[in-house]
Amino acid sequence: MSPHVERFAPSPNGHLHLGHAFSALLAHDAARAAGGRFLLRIEDIDRTRARPEYEAAILEDLAWLGLTWERPVLRQSERGAAYAAALATLDARGLLYPCACTRKDIAAALDAPQETAPGLAPGPEGPDGTPYPGTCRLTPPGPDTPHALRLDMAAAIETLGGAEAVRALTVMELGVGPGGETGPLALDPDWLTTRCGDVVLARKDIGTSYHLSVVVDDAAQGVTHVTRGQDLFAAAPLQRLIQALLGLPAPVYRHHRLIRDASGRRLAKRDRDAGLRELRAAGVAPAEIRARLGLPPAAAG
């Protein structure tokens, strides 16, 4: 069997729309064409937003589209020990520090003319928005203060051998990024420092983060190809860095165009007119969904 392994990893915090269908169908088609495997992962680490009824709806909508996947389905809410082990590895190397800052604290720090932590200059927004100014790296919170865990980006780059060693790392991009990029793409340590900065790897409330959990789970599931939207293109270099820090394999990435509404706005889960459940109720067939998305008819078998 081909080692080609694709996955679709929705969050059960709303119903699927045409954009989700596009990602899932692209990944499923690619796996089937390569004689490989297609996996479904439920990214439900945010228990305040995840709902069992949304997970049930996801399974129903994907089956209606004609997708099949391996079982059991991996759920991130059951993977806390794996994330804790990855964090312990990074912490033992001195790459994490506690951060008690709220979003309001960070906004105030960025507005105030003050010193930022060495090696981090606030710059244009990266994959997690405006880079953190390093407040808690300069002044750590007390041991009993609830806190997140941030990656010390400057230390991470040095751990990997410095800027030149990081530039030798690449992201293999088979899709097309927002600026027309395709792979292999070398990591830029300056971009990682000024655009990503000291990203959160473990939130206060859930003990992990999207970037950490997705890297750990892709490796655990043997994912070789990650198909997702261009809105996550900027996350790939950061996730490649985390893979290198943890000694994990790097999948091939394919970032596809975003599905937008008639006004050009990117679809969101609140867009009921593009929701799969609403389209099903209106009598739209799966074949029509594929045609609307510009995809070929489903392969036989």
Backbone as CSV, one residue per row, in Angstrom:
resi,resn,N_x,N_y,N_z,CA_x,CA_y,CA_z,C_x,C_y,C_z
1,MET,0.845,-1.204,0.000,0.000,0.000,0.000,0.877,1.250,0.000
2,SER,0.450,2.277,-0.685,1.194,3.532,-0.745,1.315,4.151,0.639
3,PRO,2.464,4.783,0.949,2.610,5.458,2.235,1.889,6.805,2.286
4,HIS,1.211,7.166,1.215,0.508,8.447,1.144,-0.651,8.438,2.160
5,VAL,-0.584,9.342,3.148,-1.608,9.417,4.192,-2.104,10.854,4.294
6,GLU,-3.376,11.049,4.037,-4.009,12.367,4.142,-4.940,12.378,5.353
7,ARG,-5.272,13.572,5.813,-6.234,13.696,6.921,-7.092,14.933,6.737
8,PHE,-8.281,14.866,7.322,-9.151,16.036,7.434,-9.408,16.202,8.921
9,ALA,-9.192,17.426,9.426,-9.191,17.628,10.873,-10.062,18.815,11.272
10,PRO,-11.396,18.637,11.257,-12.290,19.744,11.619,-12.423,19.908,13.129
11,SER,-12.832,21.091,13.540,-13.166,21.369,14.937,-14.685,21.316,15.085
12,PRO,-15.206,20.585,16.068,-16.657,20.456,16.218,-17.278,21.628,16.961
13,ASN,-17.096,22.824,16.407,-17.664,24.029,17.024,-18.649,24.724,16.093
14,GLY,-19.138,23.988,15.123,-20.108,24.509,14.176,-20.297,23.508,13.058
15,HIS,-21.217,23.822,12.134,-21.490,22.928,11.012,-20.527,23.187,9.855
16,LEU,-20.294,22.183,9.063,-19.391,22.298,7.921,-20.026,23.128,6.800
17,HIS,-19.166,23.834,6.053,-19.627,24.580,4.889,-18.831,24.140,3.657
18,LEU,-19.032,24.823,2.546,-18.390,24.424,1.295,-16.861,24.454,1.372
19,GLY,-16.314,25.371,2.151,-14.864,25.416,2.304,-14.320,24.159,2.960
20,HIS,-15.016,23.674,3.995,-14.611,22.414,4.618,-14.730,21.264,3.621
21,ALA,-15.825,21.259,2.862,-16.027,20.197,1.879,-14.892,20.170,0.861
22,PHE,-14.426,21.345,0.444,-13.344,21.425,-0.529,-12.080,20.769,0.022
23,SER,-11.697,21.114,1.253,-10.507,20.518,1.875,-10.646,19.014,2.006
24,ALA,-11.794,18.578,2.530,-11.993,17.156,2.763,-11.973,16.365,1.458
25,LEU,-12.650,16.878,0.436,-12.705,16.169,-0.840,-11.343,16.134,-1.528
26,LEU,-10.600,17.236,-1.473,-9.258,17.251,-2.064,-8.366,16.209,-1.404
27,ALA,-8.389,16.164,-0.078,-7.550,15.216,0.650,-7.981,13.778,0.383
28,HIS,-9.277,13.555,0.407,-9.806,12.209,0.173,-9.474,11.737,-1.242
29,ASP,-9.671,12.603,-2.223,-9.382,12.239,-3.613,-7.892,11.922,-3.801
30,ALA,-7.035,12.739,-3.171,-5.592,12.537,-3.313,-5.161,11.205,-2.708
31,ALA,-5.716,10.884,-1.539,-5.377,9.611,-0.898,-5.826,8.436,-1.752
32,ARG,-7.050,8.516,-2.280,-7.568,7.422,-3.089,-6.776,7.277,-4.395
33,ALA,-6.425,8.390,-5.008,-5.675,8.337,-6.269,-4.299,7.704,-6.077
34,ALA,-3.710,7.897,-4.881,-2.388,7.352,-4.601,-2.443,5.954,-4.002
35,GLY,-3.658,5.430,-3.824,-3.779,4.128,-3.180,-3.397,4.183,-1.712
36,GLY,-3.569,5.358,-1.118,-3.151,5.556,0.262,-4.294,5.527,1.256
37,ARG,-4.134,6.259,2.332,-5.084,6.226,3.443,-5.638,7.622,3.695
38,PHE,-6.901,7.666,4.130,-7.543,8.922,4.496,-8.027,8.807,5.928
39,LEU,-7.629,9.778,6.753,-7.945,9.776,8.179,-8.828,10.963,8.528
40,LEU,-9.642,10.789,9.537,-10.437,11.875,10.093,-9.980,12.103,11.526
41,ARG,-9.714,13.348,11.850,-9.305,13.707,13.214,-10.223,14.811,13.721
42,ILE,-10.750,14.649,14.912,-11.613,15.653,15.500,-10.779,16.532,16.431
43,GLU,-10.616,17.796,16.052,-9.766,18.711,16.828,-10.633,19.455,17.851
44,ASP,-10.854,18.773,18.969,-11.777,19.259,19.997,-11.063,19.633,21.294
45,ILE,-9.850,20.172,21.184,-9.123,20.539,22.402,-9.796,21.695,23.139
46,ASP,-10.504,22.553,22.423,-11.206,23.658,23.076,-12.577,23.157,23.522
47,ARG,-12.632,22.629,24.730,-13.858,22.000,25.225,-14.957,23.012,25.512
48,THR,-14.614,24.298,25.585,-15.649,25.307,25.815,-16.497,25.528,24.576
49,ARG,-15.985,25.160,23.396,-16.700,25.395,22.135,-17.119,24.107,21.444
50,ALA,-16.428,23.010,21.732,-16.751,21.746,21.078,-18.089,21.215,21.578
51,ARG,-18.885,20.678,20.660,-20.191,20.139,20.998,-20.361,18.770,20.339
52,PRO,-20.884,17.776,21.084,-21.082,16.446,20.485,-22.033,16.462,19.296
53,GLU,-23.018,17.372,19.317,-23.943,17.424,18.185,-23.246,17.903,16.909
54,TYR,-22.236,18.764,17.061,-21.491,19.206,15.884,-20.607,18.075,15.358
55,GLU,-20.012,17.305,16.260,-19.201,16.171,15.814,-20.064,15.171,15.057
56,ALA,-21.242,14.874,15.590,-22.150,13.954,14.910,-22.523,14.481,13.527
57,ALA,-22.748,15.789,13.430,-23.110,16.390,12.147,-21.952,16.315,11.156
58,ILE,-20.723,16.474,11.644,-19.550,16.373,10.773,-19.479,14.982,10.148
59,LEU,-19.633,13.957,10.966,-19.576,12.586,10.456,-20.679,12.341,9.423
60,GLU,-21.861,12.860,9.695,-22.997,12.680,8.795,-22.763,13.392,7.469
61,ASP,-22.274,14.633,7.529,-22.052,15.403,6.302,-20.958,14.781,5.439
62,LEU,-19.878,14.318,6.063,-18.788,13.717,5.297,-19.226,12.416,4.639
63,ALA,-20.009,11.623,5.355,-20.523,10.380,4.767,-21.453,10.691,3.596
64,TRP,-22.258,11.737,3.733,-23.157,12.134,2.648,-22.374,12.543,1.401
65,LEU,-21.222,13.184,1.612,-20.377,13.576,0.485,-19.750,12.369,-0.212
66,GLY,-19.799,11.214,0.433,-19.221,10.013,-0.165,-17.847,9.668,0.366
67,LEU,-17.416,10.317,1.447,-16.096,10.059,2.009,-16.134,8.868,2.954
68,THR,-15.060,8.103,2.953,-14.872,7.024,3.919,-13.524,7.230,4.592
69,TRP,-13.415,6.819,5.827,-12.187,7.029,6.588,-11.957,5.872,7.540
70,GLU,-10.706,5.796,8.007,-10.340,4.734,8.930,-10.906,5.008,10.322
71,ARG,-11.142,3.930,11.042,-11.610,4.032,12.414,-10.677,3.233,13.316
72,PRO,-10.545,3.626,14.579,-11.301,4.688,15.256,-10.825,6.078,14.862
73,VAL,-11.702,7.043,15.043,-11.363,8.439,14.782,-10.561,8.982,15.959
74,LEU,-9.461,9.656,15.666,-8.660,10.257,16.731,-9.311,11.557,17.190
75,ARG,-9.421,11.718,18.498,-9.970,12.948,19.091,-8.893,13.598,19.955
76,GLN,-8.649,14.861,19.722,-7.590,15.530,20.462,-7.887,15.628,21.956
77,SER,-9.142,15.615,22.337,-9.489,15.691,23.747,-8.988,14.468,24.522
78,GLU,-8.605,13.412,23.804,-8.106,12.190,24.437,-6.586,12.090,24.360
79,ARG,-5.930,13.170,23.920,-4.494,13.112,23.638,-3.657,13.988,24.577
80,GLY,-4.210,14.310,25.737,-3.499,15.203,26.644,-2.130,14.708,27.054
81,ALA,-1.974,13.413,27.276,-0.689,12.868,27.711,0.385,13.058,26.638
82,ALA,0.004,12.900,25.375,0.972,13.070,24.286,1.435,14.520,24.195
83,TYR,0.520,15.466,24.391,0.898,16.873,24.330,1.778,17.243,25.531
84,ALA,1.444,16.694,26.700,2.242,16.968,27.895,3.666,16.443,27.733
85,ALA,3.807,15.282,27.098,5.136,14.716,26.876,5.958,15.598,25.934
86,ALA,5.319,16.117,24.880,6.027,17.008,23.954,6.461,18.288,24.656
87,LEU,5.572,18.838,25.475,5.917,20.053,26.230,7.057,19.788,27.199
88,ALA,7.050,18.620,27.840,8.125,18.278,28.783,9.463,18.199,28.062
89,THR,9.453,17.673,26.839,10.690,17.602,26.052,11.236,19.001,25.764
90,LEU,10.364,19.897,25.361,10.788,21.261,25.059,11.215,21.997,26.325
91,ASP,10.491,21.783,27.414,10.815,22.455,28.669,12.170,22.000,29.196
92,ALA,12.468,20.715,29.058,13.750,20.184,29.531,14.927,20.800,28.782
93,ARG,14.659,21.314,27.584,15.715,21.962,26.787,15.733,23.475,26.997
94,GLY,14.909,23.948,27.926,14.894,25.376,28.237,14.235,26.233,27.186
95,LEU,13.261,25.676,26.465,12.665,26.395,25.343,11.293,26.978,25.650
96,LEU,10.780,26.763,26.851,9.471,27.275,27.219,9.580,28.240,28.393
97,TYR,8.652,29.177,28.455,8.557,30.022,29.646,7.099,30.353,29.913
98,PRO,6.751,30.557,31.198,5.360,30.839,31.545,4.970,32.263,31.185
99,CYS,3.714,32.423,30.788,3.199,33.740,30.428,1.795,33.895,31.008
100,ALA,1.614,34.909,31.829,0.321,35.157,32.461,-0.456,36.278,31.789
101,CYS,0.069,36.809,30.690,-0.556,37.957,30.039,-1.898,37.603,29.404
102,THR,-2.852,38.488,29.556,-4.120,38.379,28.851,-4.001,39.134,27.524
103,ARG,-5.004,38.995,26.680,-4.989,39.749,25.418,-4.972,41.248,25.690
104,LYS,-5.681,41.654,26.736,-5.701,43.073,27.104,-4.315,43.531,27.541
105,ASP,-3.612,42.700,28.304,-2.250,43.028,28.730,-1.330,43.194,27.525
106,ILE,-1.467,42.276,26.567,-0.595,42.317,25.397,-0.874,43.559,24.563
107,ALA,-2.155,43.892,24.385,-2.510,45.088,23.626,-1.944,46.335,24.285
108,ALA,-2.030,46.385,25.618,-1.502,47.543,26.340,0.013,47.629,26.208
109,ALA,0.682,46.477,26.269,2.141,46.460,26.151,2.588,46.901,24.764
110,LEU,1.846,46.511,23.752,2.220,46.893,22.389,1.970,48.370,22.127
111,ASP,0.994,48.951,22.832,0.695,50.372,22.662,1.678,51.259,23.421
112,ALA,2.298,50.690,24.465,3.190,51.495,25.309,4.611,51.461,24.770
113,PRO,5.322,52.594,24.803,6.722,52.622,24.368,7.613,52.008,25.442
114,GLN,7.850,50.700,25.353,8.663,50.043,26.369,9.588,49.041,25.719
115,GLU,10.527,48.565,26.505,11.497,47.594,26.023,10.812,46.264,25.736
116,THR,11.214,45.615,24.659,10.749,44.262,24.394,11.868,43.295,24.731
117,ALA,11.519,42.039,24.893,12.521,41.042,25.242,13.572,40.947,24.145
118,PRO,14.828,40.653,24.505,15.889,40.549,23.498,15.533,39.530,22.428
119,GLY,15.795,39.875,21.183,15.568,38.964,20.076,14.166,38.995,19.518
120,LEU,13.303,39.858,20.045,11.934,39.909,19.539,11.487,41.344,19.371
121,ALA,11.332,41.745,18.138,10.833,43.087,17.850,9.431,42.956,17.282
122,PRO,8.419,43.584,17.893,7.061,43.493,17.350,7.035,43.911,15.888
123,GLY,6.403,43.113,15.070,6.341,43.409,13.644,4.965,43.122,13.104
124,PRO,4.839,43.040,11.788,3.540,42.728,11.185,3.014,41.392,11.689
125,GLU,1.732,41.205,11.575,1.123,40.017,12.145,1.589,38.735,11.465
126,GLY,1.747,37.700,12.289,2.115,36.380,11.817,0.939,35.431,11.923
127,PRO,1.191,34.118,12.012,0.097,33.137,12.022,-0.814,33.240,13.236
128,ASP,-0.332,33.828,14.324,-1.164,33.993,15.519,-1.492,35.451,15.796
129,GLY,-1.437,36.283,14.767,-1.716,37.698,14.973,-0.457,38.468,15.314
130,THR,-0.614,39.571,16.025,0.525,40.411,16.384,1.473,39.655,17.301
131,PRO,2.779,39.602,16.990,3.732,38.877,17.830,3.757,39.396,19.262
132,TYR,3.947,38.482,20.185,4.016,38.808,21.603,5.277,39.622,21.891
133,PRO,5.178,40.697,22.698,6.342,41.553,22.955,7.343,40.998,23.953
134,GLY,7.104,39.834,24.507,8.088,39.224,25.395,8.020,39.679,26.831
135,THR,6.898,40.224,27.259,6.771,40.792,28.607,7.167,39.799,29.694
136,CYS,6.613,38.596,29.646,6.872,37.612,30.703,8.224,36.935,30.557
137,ARG,8.867,37.085,29.418,10.242,36.607,29.299,11.170,37.529,30.078
138,LEU,10.805,38.812,30.124,11.588,39.786,30.902,11.240,39.726,32.388
139,THR,9.960,39.592,32.689,9.487,39.570,34.082,8.549,38.386,34.257
140,PRO,9.065,37.221,34.661,8.235,36.020,34.780,7.145,36.186,35.828
141,PRO,5.998,35.559,35.615,4.926,35.608,36.606,5.280,34.754,37.820
142,GLY,4.568,34.957,38.923,4.785,34.158,40.111,4.419,32.703,39.891
143,PRO,4.980,31.787,40.677,4.763,30.352,40.456,3.316,29.899,40.607
144,ASP,2.516,30.631,41.364,1.122,30.247,41.579,0.147,30.963,40.650
145,THR,0.684,31.772,39.733,-0.172,32.513,38.805,-0.557,31.635,37.627
146,PRO,-1.847,31.528,37.300,-2.233,30.756,36.113,-1.516,31.299,34.874
147,HIS,-1.012,30.408,34.064,-0.207,30.882,32.941,-0.267,29.928,31.754
148,ALA,0.041,30.486,30.599,0.259,29.713,29.386,1.756,29.401,29.300
149,LEU,2.130,28.586,28.329,3.543,28.312,28.067,3.874,28.782,26.657
150,ARG,4.897,29.616,26.560,5.322,30.143,25.265,6.664,29.540,24.850
151,LEU,6.836,29.424,23.553,8.106,28.990,22.988,9.053,30.179,22.925
152,ASP,10.224,30.027,23.470,11.258,31.058,23.364,11.871,30.919,21.974
153,MET,11.430,31.737,21.050,11.811,31.568,19.660,13.310,31.732,19.443
154,ALA,13.910,32.727,20.087,15.349,32.934,19.920,16.129,31.712,20.412
155,ALA,15.729,31.175,21.558,16.395,29.987,22.092,16.162,28.777,21.199
156,ALA,14.955,28.674,20.626,14.646,27.554,19.741,15.547,27.565,18.514
157,ILE,15.733,28.734,17.934,16.595,28.848,16.753,18.034,28.477,17.093
158,GLU,18.510,28.922,18.246,19.874,28.580,18.661,20.004,27.087,18.937
159,THR,18.988,26.490,19.514,19.018,25.059,19.807,19.170,24.233,18.537
160,LEU,18.572,24.700,17.461,18.648,23.988,16.190,19.944,24.258,15.433
161,GLY,20.806,25.091,16.011,22.098,25.359,15.388,22.268,26.758,14.859
162,GLY,21.313,27.629,15.150,21.412,29.011,14.720,20.691,29.282,13.410
163,ALA,20.792,30.526,12.966,20.023,30.989,11.816,20.308,30.183,10.556
164,GLU,21.585,29.881,10.295,21.913,29.162,9.061,21.345,27.754,9.065
165,ALA,21.365,27.109,10.219,20.798,25.764,10.321,19.289,25.799,10.103
166,VAL,18.630,26.825,10.612,17.180,26.949,10.426,16.865,27.205,8.960
167,ARG,17.690,27.988,8.285,17.465,28.240,6.854,17.579,26.960,6.026
168,ALA,18.271,25.977,6.552,18.420,24.705,5.833,17.170,23.845,5.943
169,LEU,16.267,24.204,6.866,15.005,23.487,6.983,14.040,24.000,5.918
170,THR,13.254,23.099,5.369,12.330,23.506,4.318,10.918,22.999,4.580
171,VAL,9.969,23.719,4.028,8.582,23.281,3.948,8.338,22.870,2.500
172,MET,7.908,21.625,2.300,7.585,21.195,0.944,6.139,21.570,0.652
173,GLU,5.962,22.553,-0.207,4.642,23.108,-0.529,4.250,22.704,-1.945
174,LEU,3.223,21.885,-2.066,2.746,21.439,-3.368,1.603,22.288,-3.895
175,GLY,0.972,23.043,-2.994,-0.089,23.938,-3.434,0.499,25.263,-3.860
176,VAL,-0.282,26.304,-3.714,0.187,27.641,-4.058,-0.177,28.569,-2.914
177,GLY,0.835,29.174,-2.295,0.575,30.102,-1.211,-0.030,31.395,-1.712
178,PRO,-0.436,32.272,-0.793,-1.090,33.536,-1.170,-0.254,34.388,-2.113
179,GLY,1.062,34.290,-2.015,1.924,35.072,-2.895,2.446,34.284,-4.079
180,GLY,1.844,33.148,-4.355,2.289,32.322,-5.473,3.404,31.363,-5.118
181,GLU,3.680,31.210,-3.811,4.778,30.359,-3.382,4.507,28.891,-3.662
182,THR,5.560,28.156,-3.946,5.492,26.709,-4.019,6.806,26.184,-3.459
183,GLY,6.896,24.890,-3.176,8.039,24.379,-2.422,9.095,23.743,-3.290
184,PRO,10.252,23.373,-2.650,10.547,23.507,-1.219,10.855,24.949,-0.821
185,LEU,10.354,25.355,0.326,10.522,26.725,0.807,11.395,26.713,2.059
186,ALA,12.477,27.455,2.027,13.386,27.511,3.172,12.789,28.350,4.298
187,LEU,13.007,27.920,5.523,12.554,28.713,6.667,13.390,29.975,6.797
188,ASP,12.765,31.044,7.226,13.425,32.333,7.413,13.463,32.640,8.908
189,PRO,14.633,32.543,9.540,14.700,32.784,10.990,14.282,34.192,11.388
190,ASP,14.523,35.167,10.527,14.088,36.529,10.838,12.563,36.616,10.845
191,TRP,11.922,35.967,9.892,10.454,35.948,9.861,9.901,35.239,11.086
192,LEU,10.517,34.132,11.455,10.064,33.397,12.630,10.175,34.258,13.886
193,THR,11.225,35.052,13.962,11.441,35.877,15.145,10.504,37.070,15.189
194,THR,10.363,37.765,14.064,9.602,39.013,14.080,8.123,38.846,13.764
195,ARG,7.760,37.800,13.040,6.355,37.608,12.677,5.658,36.595,13.592
196,CYS,6.352,35.503,13.890,5.770,34.498,14.795,6.031,34.872,16.250
197,GLY,7.287,35.130,16.551,7.640,35.477,17.920,7.469,34.298,18.862
198,ASP,7.300,34.613,20.124,7.191,33.592,21.167,5.749,33.087,21.241
199,VAL,5.413,32.156,20.379,4.039,31.678,20.273,3.651,30.826,21.481
200,VAL,2.360,30.796,21.756,1.828,29.951,22.820,1.801,28.500,22.349
201,LEU,2.388,27.605,23.142,2.324,26.181,22.853,1.409,25.433,23.817
202,ALA,1.041,26.106,24.910,0.079,25.511,25.844,-0.754,26.636,26.436
203,ARG,-2.034,26.648,26.120,-2.921,27.664,26.674,-3.195,27.390,28.149
204,LYS,-3.579,28.448,28.865,-3.880,28.295,30.286,-4.999,27.292,30.521
205,ASP,-5.994,27.300,29.659,-7.216,26.545,29.916,-7.210,25.131,29.365
206,ILE,-6.391,24.837,28.339,-6.473,23.514,27.726,-5.156,22.755,27.710
207,GLY,-4.062,23.369,28.148,-2.813,22.639,28.285,-2.086,22.315,26.998
208,THR,-2.558,22.826,25.878,-1.878,22.662,24.607,-2.318,23.805,23.706
209,SER,-1.958,23.735,22.443,-2.362,24.761,21.476,-2.528,24.087,20.126
210,TYR,-3.102,24.818,19.192,-3.275,24.272,17.850,-1.946,23.842,17.251
211,HIS,-0.932,24.714,17.309,0.342,24.424,16.643,1.014,23.187,17.226
212,LEU,0.994,23.039,18.532,1.620,21.872,19.145,0.829,20.601,18.850
213,SER,-0.474,20.647,19.074,-1.274,19.431,18.935,-1.292,18.926,17.503
214,VAL,-1.367,19.815,16.533,-1.435,19.365,15.140,-0.123,18.714,14.723
215,VAL,1.008,19.230,15.196,2.309,18.637,14.877,2.447,17.255,15.518
216,VAL,2.091,17.162,16.794,2.198,15.889,17.505,1.275,14.840,16.893
217,ASP,0.049,15.242,16.560,-0.921,14.283,16.032,-0.606,13.863,14.597
218,ASP,-0.137,14.783,13.764,0.236,14.390,12.403,1.332,13.331,12.441
219,ALA,2.299,13.499,13.337,3.374,12.516,13.451,2.848,11.187,13.983
220,ALA,1.992,11.245,15.004,1.465,10.022,15.604,0.625,9.223,14.612
221,GLN,-0.072,9.916,13.730,-0.932,9.240,12.757,-0.212,8.894,11.456
222,GLY,1.053,9.261,11.347,1.793,8.962,10.134,1.336,9.747,8.932
223,VAL,0.820,10.954,9.167,0.333,11.791,8.067,1.507,12.231,7.197
224,THR,1.402,11.990,5.898,2.468,12.379,4.976,2.127,13.612,4.169
225,HIS,0.822,13.921,4.024,0.370,15.055,3.225,-0.735,15.798,3.971
226,VAL,-0.548,17.097,4.137,-1.524,17.944,4.816,-2.162,18.862,3.785
227,THR,-3.453,18.692,3.562,-4.209,19.519,2.623,-5.085,20.462,3.425
228,ARG,-4.928,21.769,3.235,-5.690,22.756,3.993,-5.684,24.081,3.254
229,GLY,-6.446,25.053,3.764,-6.617,26.319,3.075,-5.425,27.257,3.170
230,GLN,-5.399,28.222,2.248,-4.314,29.207,2.229,-4.254,30.043,3.505
231,ASP,-5.347,30.117,4.249,-5.329,30.886,5.487,-4.378,30.299,6.509
232,LEU,-3.958,29.050,6.327,-3.014,28.413,7.246,-1.607,28.313,6.658
233,PHE,-1.401,28.955,5.521,-0.081,28.898,4.874,1.018,29.414,5.799
234,ALA,0.738,30.509,6.513,1.762,31.109,7.381,2.076,30.247,8.593
235,ALA,1.223,29.270,8.896,1.487,28.396,10.040,2.513,27.322,9.712
236,ALA,2.714,27.026,8.434,3.588,25.918,8.048,5.039,26.098,8.507
237,PRO,5.674,27.277,8.328,7.057,27.418,8.812,7.184,27.223,10.326
238,LEU,6.228,27.756,11.070,6.255,27.585,12.518,6.105,26.115,12.888
239,GLN,5.188,25.422,12.248,4.990,24.011,12.552,6.191,23.177,12.119
240,ARG,6.847,23.583,11.031,8.076,22.889,10.612,9.161,23.066,11.674
241,LEU,9.246,24.230,12.265,10.220,24.466,13.324,9.938,23.561,14.527
242,ILE,8.681,23.457,14.915,8.310,22.613,16.056,8.625,21.149,15.745
243,GLN,8.361,20.731,14.520,8.710,19.362,14.119,10.207,19.117,14.299
244,ALA,11.014,20.072,13.888,12.463,19.927,14.023,12.879,19.868,15.494
245,LEU,12.272,20.692,16.318,12.609,20.710,17.743,12.265,19.390,18.425
246,LEU,11.179,18.754,17.982,10.727,17.503,18.595,11.246,16.265,17.860
247,GLY,11.997,16.473,16.783,12.524,15.340,16.032,11.445,14.560,15.311
248,LEU,10.424,15.248,14.826,9.299,14.601,14.166,9.383,14.780,12.648
249,PRO,8.828,13.850,11.890,8.865,13.983,10.425,8.014,15.149,9.944
250,ALA,8.395,15.677,8.795,7.675,16.812,8.214,6.821,16.335,7.048
251,PRO,5.508,16.528,7.100,4.667,16.149,5.960,4.817,17.138,4.810
252,VAL,4.308,16.752,3.671,4.191,17.654,2.531,2.909,18.462,2.730
253,TYR,2.955,19.761,2.408,1.788,20.623,2.575,1.224,21.007,1.210
254,ARG,-0.092,21.112,1.176,-0.771,21.618,-0.017,-1.837,22.595,0.456
255,HIS,-1.566,23.884,0.307,-2.512,24.923,0.723,-3.334,25.340,-0.496
256,HIS,-4.623,25.140,-0.394,-5.492,25.379,-1.539,-6.201,26.732,-1.441
257,ARG,-6.776,27.139,-2.542,-7.526,28.391,-2.578,-8.683,28.332,-1.591
258,LEU,-9.091,29.499,-1.108,-10.215,29.576,-0.192,-11.511,29.693,-0.976
259,ILE,-12.558,29.090,-0.444,-13.878,29.194,-1.051,-14.558,30.432,-0.474
260,ARG,-15.045,31.284,-1.343,-15.616,32.559,-0.916,-17.053,32.697,-1.390
261,ASP,-17.768,33.628,-0.757,-19.140,33.879,-1.171,-19.167,34.828,-2.365
262,ALA,-20.359,35.210,-2.796,-20.494,36.039,-3.992,-19.818,37.398,-3.857
263,SER,-19.674,37.879,-2.622,-19.026,39.173,-2.391,-17.512,39.063,-2.282
264,GLY,-16.996,37.828,-2.314,-15.561,37.623,-2.182,-15.111,37.366,-0.761
265,ARG,-16.049,37.321,0.175,-15.697,37.103,1.577,-15.497,35.617,1.847
266,ARG,-14.452,35.311,2.597,-14.163,33.928,2.962,-15.314,33.342,3.785
267,LEU,-15.666,32.105,3.507,-16.765,31.464,4.212,-16.427,31.221,5.682
268,ALA,-17.457,31.267,6.523,-17.319,30.959,7.936,-18.455,30.035,8.327
269,LYS,-18.353,29.432,9.509,-19.367,28.465,9.931,-20.738,29.101,10.113
270,ARG,-20.780,30.398,10.246,-22.074,31.075,10.398,-22.777,31.291,9.058
271,ASP,-22.112,31.002,7.945,-22.686,31.238,6.619,-23.618,30.092,6.246
272,ARG,-24.860,30.219,6.621,-25.813,29.133,6.443,-26.106,28.841,4.966
273,ASP,-25.984,29.875,4.107,-26.292,29.634,2.703,-25.261,28.730,2.036
274,ALA,-24.091,28.574,2.654,-23.057,27.694,2.121,-22.870,26.466,3.003
275,GLY,-23.732,26.303,4.013,-23.622,25.172,4.916,-24.047,23.878,4.241
276,LEU,-23.328,22.805,4.509,-23.665,21.536,3.873,-25.040,21.030,4.297
277,ARG,-25.413,21.244,5.546,-26.713,20.765,6.004,-27.847,21.506,5.289
278,GLU,-27.657,22.806,5.094,-28.671,23.594,4.402,-28.758,23.193,2.921
279,LEU,-27.600,22.937,2.317,-27.593,22.529,0.914,-28.240,21.159,0.741
280,ARG,-27.990,20.266,1.671,-28.631,18.944,1.642,-30.152,19.096,1.743
281,ALA,-30.566,19.940,2.691,-32.010,20.132,2.897,-32.675,20.737,1.662
282,ALA,-31.915,21.500,0.889,-32.451,22.120,-0.325,-32.456,21.165,-1.515
283,GLY,-31.984,19.937,-1.295,-32.014,18.949,-2.359,-30.776,18.902,-3.230
284,VAL,-29.701,19.615,-2.820,-28.455,19.582,-3.593,-27.795,18.221,-3.406
285,ALA,-27.314,17.624,-4.484,-26.678,16.313,-4.431,-25.168,16.447,-4.255
286,PRO,-24.507,15.431,-3.712,-23.051,15.485,-3.565,-22.322,15.773,-4.875
287,ALA,-22.825,15.232,-5.970,-22.187,15.497,-7.268,-22.244,16.979,-7.622
288,GLU,-23.330,17.651,-7.234,-23.442,19.087,-7.480,-22.469,19.876,-6.613
289,ILE,-22.223,19.395,-5.408,-21.240,20.045,-4.536,-19.866,19.994,-5.186
290,ARG,-19.502,18.830,-5.696,-18.203,18.691,-6.358,-18.106,19.617,-7.567
291,ALA,-19.161,19.692,-8.359,-19.152,20.550,-9.540,-19.056,22.013,-9.144
292,ARG,-19.770,22.403,-8.096,-19.736,23.789,-7.632,-18.334,24.165,-7.176
293,LEU,-17.605,23.219,-6.610,-16.252,23.469,-6.104,-15.183,23.312,-7.195
294,GLY,-15.604,22.951,-8.410,-14.651,22.789,-9.505,-13.893,21.492,-9.439
295,LEU,-14.453,20.483,-8.781,-13.788,19.187,-8.648,-14.380,18.201,-9.643
296,PRO,-13.584,17.238,-10.099,-14.099,16.226,-11.032,-15.060,15.288,-10.321
297,PRO,-15.856,14.546,-11.068,-16.755,13.571,-10.433,-15.979,12.576,-9.594
298,ALA,-16.641,12.027,-8.584,-15.981,11.070,-7.706,-15.561,9.843,-8.498
299,ALA,-14.369,9.327,-8.186,-13.897,8.133,-8.861,-14.744,6.936,-8.449
300,ALA,-14.955,6.039,-9.377,-15.742,4.847,-9.092,-15.018,3.968,-8.080
301,GLY,-15.791,3.338,-7.224,-15.202,2.433,-6.231,-14.676,3.166,-5.055
